[in-house]
């Protein structure tokens, strides 16, 4: 089918098929993710802290859309597991600084790499034509997502 011959019915069918295929791909989640004992809140916090490098409770709470007291329990658990450190800010003793430990950095890297490794293995089995078509499709999806993000009302 060419773009000019597609109808809105085709659009709805194709959209449904893409969503179904995305769900099907989730079954190939790398075991590194399935073996986690972290809650979603802890995982989000760990990734945010790792991305930030050094942050505080206020910034983390804002990123999660909660109040600072709500993240205290999450941080307590991450500190207990040795994934995050919590230290007094030498410039403001009332503020605690959060950062990932070496163990936390290693976990984040392992999780990121497991996804890349698994995806690379799957992509290696596609033909060059299939890879090119997938790259074009994903580029178009990313372009529209970026446009929507930039034009989202604040």
Secondary structure, DSSP 8 states (H G I E B T S, - for coil): --GGG--HHHHHHHHHHHHHHHHHHGGG--HHHHT----HHHHHHHHHHHHHSSEEHHHHHHHHTS-HHHHHHHHHHHHHTTSEEEEEETTEEEEEEEEE-HHHHHHHHHHHHHHHHHHHHHHTTS-HHHHHHHHHHHHHHHHHHHHHHHT---
